[in-house]
Amino acid sequence: MTATEFRQTHGDMSTWSTADHETYEVLRDNDQHLGTPQATAQQSAERLRNLLAPAA
């Protein structure tokens, strides 16, 4: 679950418990560390293409 998904499913942040806020912060930090799955996949594919490209 991403921070955005958590926020969407838990509604108004002003009604969250302390545990909800802490969970959101952890998810947000993970999102920032891991990046978006699509961007990460694109970066991985580009690295693979560069490794497999014939040397010029």
Phi and psi in radians as a Rosetta constraint file:
Dihedral C 1 N 2 CA 2 C 2 CIRCULARHARMONIC -1.590 0.35
Dihedral N 2 CA 2 C 2 N 3 CIRCULARHARMONIC 2.925 0.35
Dihedral C 2 N 3 CA 3 C 3 CIRCULARHARMONIC -1.070 0.35
Dihedral N 3 CA 3 C 3 N 4 CIRCULARHARMONIC -0.669 0.35
Dihedral C 3 N 4 CA 4 C 4 CIRCULARHARMONIC -1.118 0.35
Dihedral N 4 CA 4 C 4 N 5 CIRCULARHARMONIC -0.778 0.35
Dihedral C 4 N 5 CA 5 C 5 CIRCULARHARMONIC -1.091 0.35
Dihedral N 5 CA 5 C 5 N 6 CIRCULARHARMONIC -0.723 0.35
Dihedral C 5 N 6 CA 6 C 6 CIRCULARHARMONIC -1.054 0.35
Dihedral N 6 CA 6 C 6 N 7 CIRCULARHARMONIC -0.821 0.35
Dihedral C 6 N 7 CA 7 C 7 CIRCULARHARMONIC -1.083 0.35
Dihedral N 7 CA 7 C 7 N 8 CIRCULARHARMONIC -0.705 0.35
Dihedral C 7 N 8 CA 8 C 8 CIRCULARHARMONIC -1.170 0.35
Dihedral N 8 CA 8 C 8 N 9 CIRCULARHARMONIC -0.624 0.35
Dihedral C 8 N 9 CA 9 C 9 CIRCULARHARMONIC -1.478 0.35
Dihedral N 9 CA 9 C 9 N 10 CIRCULARHARMONIC -0.345 0.35
Dihedral C 9 N 10 CA 10 C 10 CIRCULARHARMONIC -1.799 0.35
Dihedral N 10 CA 10 C 10 N 11 CIRCULARHARMONIC -0.022 0.35
Dihedral C 10 N 11 CA 11 C 11 CIRCULARHARMONIC 1.230 0.35
Dihedral N 11 CA 11 C 11 N 12 CIRCULARHARMONIC -2.579 0.35
Dihedral C 11 N 12 CA 12 C 12 CIRCULARHARMONIC -1.072 0.35
Dihedral N 12 CA 12 C 12 N 13 CIRCULARHARMONIC 2.113 0.35
Dihedral C 12 N 13 CA 13 C 13 CIRCULARHARMONIC -1.081 0.35
Dihedral N 13 CA 13 C 13 N 14 CIRCULARHARMONIC -0.441 0.35
Dihedral C 13 N 14 CA 14 C 14 CIRCULARHARMONIC -1.223 0.35
Dihedral N 14 CA 14 C 14 N 15 CIRCULARHARMONIC -0.246 0.35
Dihedral C 14 N 15 CA 15 C 15 CIRCULARHARMONIC -1.771 0.35
Dihedral N 15 CA 15 C 15 N 16 CIRCULARHARMONIC 0.023 0.35
Dihedral C 15 N 16 CA 16 C 16 CIRCULARHARMONIC -1.277 0.35
Dihedral N 16 CA 16 C 16 N 17 CIRCULARHARMONIC 2.644 0.35
Dihedral C 16 N 17 CA 17 C 17 CIRCULARHARMONIC -1.399 0.35
Dihedral N 17 CA 17 C 17 N 18 CIRCULARHARMONIC 2.996 0.35
Dihedral C 17 N 18 CA 18 C 18 CIRCULARHARMONIC -1.051 0.35
Dihedral N 18 CA 18 C 18 N 19 CIRCULARHARMONIC -0.711 0.35
Dihedral C 18 N 19 CA 19 C 19 CIRCULARHARMONIC -1.106 0.35
Dihedral N 19 CA 19 C 19 N 20 CIRCULARHARMONIC -0.671 0.35
Dihedral C 19 N 20 CA 20 C 20 CIRCULARHARMONIC -1.078 0.35
Dihedral N 20 CA 20 C 20 N 21 CIRCULARHARMONIC -0.786 0.35
Dihedral C 20 N 21 CA 21 C 21 CIRCULARHARMONIC -1.101 0.35
Dihedral N 21 CA 21 C 21 N 22 CIRCULARHARMONIC -0.734 0.35
Dihedral C 21 N 22 CA 22 C 22 CIRCULARHARMONIC -1.148 0.35
Dihedral N 22 CA 22 C 22 N 23 CIRCULARHARMONIC -0.706 0.35
Dihedral C 22 N 23 CA 23 C 23 CIRCULARHARMONIC -1.086 0.35
Dihedral N 23 CA 23 C 23 N 24 CIRCULARHARMONIC -0.782 0.35
Dihedral C 23 N 24 CA 24 C 24 CIRCULARHARMONIC -1.042 0.35
Dihedral N 24 CA 24 C 24 N 25 CIRCULARHARMONIC -0.757 0.35
Dihedral C 24 N 25 CA 25 C 25 CIRCULARHARMONIC -1.085 0.35
Dihedral N 25 CA 25 C 25 N 26 CIRCULARHARMONIC -0.721 0.35
Dihedral C 25 N 26 CA 26 C 26 CIRCULARHARMONIC -1.124 0.35
Dihedral N 26 CA 26 C 26 N 27 CIRCULARHARMONIC -0.797 0.35
Dihedral C 26 N 27 CA 27 C 27 CIRCULARHARMONIC -1.089 0.35
Dihedral N 27 CA 27 C 27 N 28 CIRCULARHARMONIC -0.708 0.35
Dihedral C 27 N 28 CA 28 C 28 CIRCULARHARMONIC -1.114 0.35
Dihedral N 28 CA 28 C 28 N 29 CIRCULARHARMONIC -0.759 0.35
Dihedral C 28 N 29 CA 29 C 29 CIRCULARHARMONIC -1.079 0.35
Dihedral N 29 CA 29 C 29 N 30 CIRCULARHARMONIC -0.715 0.35
Dihedral C 29 N 30 CA 30 C 30 CIRCULARHARMONIC -1.095 0.35
Dihedral N 30 CA 30 C 30 N 31 CIRCULARHARMONIC -0.758 0.35
Dihedral C 30 N 31 CA 31 C 31 CIRCULARHARMONIC -1.019 0.35
Dihedral N 31 CA 31 C 31 N 32 CIRCULARHARMONIC -0.754 0.35
Dihedral C 31 N 32 CA 32 C 32 CIRCULARHARMONIC -1.183 0.35
Dihedral N 32 CA 32 C 32 N 33 CIRCULARHARMONIC -0.651 0.35
Dihedral C 32 N 33 CA 33 C 33 CIRCULARHARMONIC -1.257 0.35
Dihedral N 33 CA 33 C 33 N 34 CIRCULARHARMONIC -0.765 0.35
Dihedral C 33 N 34 CA 34 C 34 CIRCULARHARMONIC -1.507 0.35
Dihedral N 34 CA 34 C 34 N 35 CIRCULARHARMONIC -0.397 0.35
Dihedral C 34 N 35 CA 35 C 35 CIRCULARHARMONIC 1.346 0.35
Dihedral N 35 CA 35 C 35 N 36 CIRCULARHARMONIC -3.141 0.35
Dihedral C 35 N 36 CA 36 C 36 CIRCULARHARMONIC -1.401 0.35
Dihedral N 36 CA 36 C 36 N 37 CIRCULARHARMONIC 2.517 0.35
Dihedral C 36 N 37 CA 37 C 37 CIRCULARHARMONIC -0.982 0.35
Dihedral N 37 CA 37 C 37 N 38 CIRCULARHARMONIC -0.691 0.35
Dihedral C 37 N 38 CA 38 C 38 CIRCULARHARMONIC -1.127 0.35
Dihedral N 38 CA 38 C 38 N 39 CIRCULARHARMONIC -0.806 0.35
Dihedral C 38 N 39 CA 39 C 39 CIRCULARHARMONIC -1.117 0.35
Dihedral N 39 CA 39 C 39 N 40 CIRCULARHARMONIC -0.717 0.35
Dihedral C 39 N 40 CA 40 C 40 CIRCULARHARMONIC -1.108 0.35
Dihedral N 40 CA 40 C 40 N 41 CIRCULARHARMONIC -0.741 0.35
Dihedral C 40 N 41 CA 41 C 41 CIRCULARHARMONIC -1.116 0.35
Dihedral N 41 CA 41 C 41 N 42 CIRCULARHARMONIC -0.720 0.35
Dihedral C 41 N 42 CA 42 C 42 CIRCULARHARMONIC -1.138 0.35
Dihedral N 42 CA 42 C 42 N 43 CIRCULARHARMONIC -0.711 0.35
Dihedral C 42 N 43 CA 43 C 43 CIRCULARHARMONIC -1.133 0.35
Dihedral N 43 CA 43 C 43 N 44 CIRCULARHARMONIC -0.732 0.35
Dihedral C 43 N 44 CA 44 C 44 CIRCULARHARMONIC -1.105 0.35
Dihedral N 44 CA 44 C 44 N 45 CIRCULARHARMONIC -0.755 0.35
Dihedral C 44 N 45 CA 45 C 45 CIRCULARHARMONIC -1.094 0.35
Dihedral N 45 CA 45 C 45 N 46 CIRCULARHARMONIC -0.714 0.35
Dihedral C 45 N 46 CA 46 C 46 CIRCULARHARMONIC -1.126 0.35
Dihedral N 46 CA 46 C 46 N 47 CIRCULARHARMONIC -0.735 0.35
Dihedral C 46 N 47 CA 47 C 47 CIRCULARHARMONIC -1.084 0.35
Dihedral N 47 CA 47 C 47 N 48 CIRCULARHARMONIC -0.721 0.35
Dihedral C 47 N 48 CA 48 C 48 CIRCULARHARMONIC -1.131 0.35
Dihedral N 48 CA 48 C 48 N 49 CIRCULARHARMONIC -0.757 0.35
Dihedral C 48 N 49 CA 49 C 49 CIRCULARHARMONIC -1.035 0.35
Dihedral N 49 CA 49 C 49 N 50 CIRCULARHARMONIC -0.727 0.35
Dihedral C 49 N 50 CA 50 C 50 CIRCULARHARMONIC -1.148 0.35
Dihedral N 50 CA 50 C 50 N 51 CIRCULARHARMONIC -0.652 0.35
Dihedral C 50 N 51 CA 51 C 51 CIRCULARHARMONIC -1.208 0.35
Dihedral N 51 CA 51 C 51 N 52 CIRCULARHARMONIC -0.625 0.35
Dihedral C 51 N 52 CA 52 C 52 CIRCULARHARMONIC -1.508 0.35
Dihedral N 52 CA 52 C 52 N 53 CIRCULARHARMONIC -0.226 0.35
Dihedral C 52 N 53 CA 53 C 53 CIRCULARHARMONIC -1.142 0.35
Dihedral N 53 CA 53 C 53 N 54 CIRCULARHARMONIC 2.420 0.35
Dihedral C 53 N 54 CA 54 C 54 CIRCULARHARMONIC -1.111 0.35
Dihedral N 54 CA 54 C 54 N 55 CIRCULARHARMONIC 2.512 0.35
Dihedral C 54 N 55 CA 55 C 55 CIRCULARHARMONIC -1.140 0.35
Dihedral N 55 CA 55 C 55 N 56 CIRCULARHARMONIC 2.413 0.35
